Amino acid sequence: MVGRVMVTGAAGRIGRAVLALLAEQGIEANALVLDDPGDLSARLVVTGDATEEKSVRAALEGADAVVHLAAIPTPERNTPLEVFGSNTRATFTVLEEAGRAGVRHVALASSWGVTGLPWTSVEDPHPAYVPVDEAMPAQVEDAYGLSKQADELTARMMARRHGMSVVCLRYPFVGGFDERLRAHAARVTAQPALGARDLWTYLEVRDAARAALLALDVTLPGAHSVHLCAPETLVPYETEDLLRRYHPTTRLLRPLPGRAAPVELAAAERLLGFRARHLLD
């Protein structure tokens, strides 16, 4: 188990959950945030940008592992150059400075957006096949999805460069039950088309945090990408019925009984021993 963890984007939704879990497990944390909210459960809080070498170095003080969550999370509120430039520079800076500081275990927030499905301009995008796995060809045409592709390539390079283990966690729609998951599930239940690009998947924020900490225990060198989500969808409909209606051209590689999530979760189970515990009713 690691001794101290540096968390970027620590004031965000997943970042706060990671800090809470670290505190629960008695692991010290350093936090890197753009603005200090004043209530973070961290030994050290550094205010700065993850793209800045000086800020990252300060936040790495005494750390032997990193959870990198800081990013512009969608392509919708910033220019494409801002999204791609900021996200990729932050990942390069954090991994390079971590490697130089002797850190050998990193959990990196990738995204379902790496598939290209959420923000492609295609009116009805369809995955090539389901369950979607880490090898499925991407359909990226947005700056955010491209930034996550670049982040995963950067992870591979840095893993070779510094002898690191980097796990790229492809998070789906993440939230707390009362914070936003139940409301989101209700909207998508009423209009299933709203969830088609995400394949009706989700992950509760405590599970998102647990996956990040499990990633820090991976000893296998190199960079590894894994999809994460709850094992069932967030809508009360048969998965195969949804696929026939909203993704009629997608190939079904194996049966998906009941509400089974159409995402392959074997890699996360095999590498991390991870399976979601917090499920919608």
N, C-alpha and C positions, 0 to 999 in steps of 0.2 A: 504494500500500500504506500502511496505517495505521502510525503511529509507536509508539503505546502503547495497550494495550487493557485496559479494566477488565472483570473477569470476576466476576459475582456467582455464588454457589453454587460457588465455585472448588474446594472440597474434595470435591465430589460426583463421581459417575462420569464424567459428560461434562465437568465443570469441570476435573478433573485432566487429561483428554485434551486439552482446549483449551490448558491451560497448557503441556503437553508439546510440542504442535505450535507454539505461539508461540515457545517456547525454541528449537525446531529451526530455525525460520525467522528467528531473531535479532530477534524483536519483543519489546519490553519488556511486562510485564504487571503490573497491580495486581489484587489479589484481595480480594474482600469475602466473609467467612465468618462464620458464627455462632460457631464455635470454631476457633482456629488449631491445626491438627494439628502444626505445626512443620516440615513437610517440603515446603511448596509452593514451586514454582519461580517465584516472583514477586518483582519488585523491591520492591513494597510490599504488605504484608498488613494489612488493616484488619479487626478483629473487631467485628462489629455486625450489625444486622438490616437487610435490604434495604427494610423498611418505614420505616426511620428516616432522615429527611432528613440529619441530621448525619453518620451513618455513610456514607451514599451520597456526600455531598460530599467527605468525607475520602478515600474510595476512588477518586474521579474525578480526583484530583490528577495533572495532566499528561496525562490520557488524551484521545485523540481518537476513540475508538470504544468500544463497549460490547457485551459478550456477556452477556445477562441469562438466567441459568439458575436462580436461586434460587426455590424454590417448594416447597410441600407437594405431593408428587408423586402422591398418590392420595386418594380420599375415604374411605378405609377406617380410618384410625387417628386421625383428628381429627374434631371436630364439623363439621357443614356450615358453620356461621358462621366457625369458625377457618379452614377450607380456603378458602372464598370470600373472606373478609375479608382474610386474610393475602396470598393470591396476587394479588388485584387491587390492594391497596394497595401491595405491593412493585413491581408493574409500573408503576403510576402514578407512584410516587416516583422510581424509577430513570429512567424516561423524562423526567419533568419536570426532574429535576436534571441529567440529561445534556444536555437541550436548552438549559437555562439556562447550562450550562458550555461551550456551543459545539460539543458532539458532534453529528455529522450522520450517523453510520453506526452502526446497532444491529442485532444479531442477537438475536432473542427466542425463547426456547424455548416454543413452543406444543406441541400434543400430538395424537396420534390420538384422544385422549379428547374432542376438540372435536366429533367426530361423534356422541357420546353412546352409541355402541355398547358400550364396555367395561363401563359400570356402570349401564345402564338396568335397571329391575326387570322388564322384559319377559323372559319365560323364554327365548325364542329370537328375539333381535332380528335383523333383516335390513336390510342397506343397500338403498336404493331401486334402485340399479343398480351395476354394476361395468363397467369399473374405476372405483372411487371417485375423484372429483376434488374440487377445492376448492369447487365450487359445489353439491355434493350437500346436500340439506336435512338438518339435524342432528336427532337424537333425544334431546337432552340432558335429563336429569331428575336429575342429580347435581350437587353443588356444585363438584366439580373441573372437569367438563366446562363448566359455566357460567362458571367463573373463566377458563377458556381462551378462551371466546367473548368475555368481557368484555375480556380482555387484548388480543385482536386488534382489538376496537373502540377500545380505548385507544391502540393503536399507530397506528390511522388518524388519530385526533384529534391525537396528538402529532406525527405526521408533518406534518400541516397547520399545527399551532401553531408548530413550530420549524423547518420546512423540512427535515425529516429523511428519511432512507431507513431504513425498518424492515422487516426480513424476519422473518416469523413462521414458524418451522420446526416443522412438525407431525411431531414424532418418534414413531416406533412403539416397540415393545419394543427397548431398547438395552442392549448389554452387550459384554463381551469374550468371545472364544471360550471360553477356559478358565474365566473367571470365572463365566459363567452361560449363555451362548448354547447351548453343546452340550448341557448338561443340560436346558435348556428345550426344545430341539429334540427330544431323546429322549422327554421327557414328552408332547409334543404329537404326536409320531409314533405313540406307543402309544395315545393318546386324542385323535384329531383334533378332537373337539368342544371341547377346551380352548383351541384356537386360533381357533375360529370367530368370536368377537367381534373379534379383531384381524386377521382374514382371513389368518392364518398368516404375518404379516409380521414383519420384524426389521430392525435396522441395527447393524452392528458399531460399537463406540464410537469408533474412529479415524475412521470415515466420518462419524459424528455431529459430531466436532470439526472435520473438514475442511469440512463444510457450513457450520458457524458462521463459519469464517474467510472462506469464499467469499462469505457474505452481507455481510461488511463491505466488500467491493469493489463492491457494487451501487451504481451512481450514479443510477439511476432514482429520483426522489423519490416519496414516498408509502409506504404500507404494503402489503406483499405477503405472502400466505400460500401456502406450498408444502408438499405432502406429500413425505415422505422415507421410503424403505425400500430394501432390497435388491431387485434386479429379479426374483428368484425367491423362492418361499416357503421356509420352513425344514423342510418335510416332504416325503418322497419319493413324493408322490402327484400325479396330474394335477389341476391347479387346477379345471378345469371339472367333474371328478368330485366334488371337494370341494364346489363351489358347488351342484351338483344335490342333494347329500345334505344339506348343512347350511344352505343358503340357497335353498330351492326357489322362493321368490317373487321373488327378485332378478332384475332384467332384465340380460341380458348385452348390452352395447352393441357389443362387438367380440370376435372370438375371443381366447382366452387359452391359447395352446398350451403344452403341457408343464407346468412348474411356475411359469409366469409369475405374478408378484404381481398380484392384482386391484386395483391402485391405479394411478392415472394419475400418471406421473412426469415428464411433459413440461414442466410448469411449472418444476420444479426444474432440469431440464436447460437450459431456455431462459433462465431468469433467472440461475442460478448457474453453469451449466456443470457441474452435479454429476451424477455417476453413481457408485453405490457400487462400491468396489474390493475390499473384504474380504468374501468370501462363504463361507458354510458349505460344507464338502466335500459 
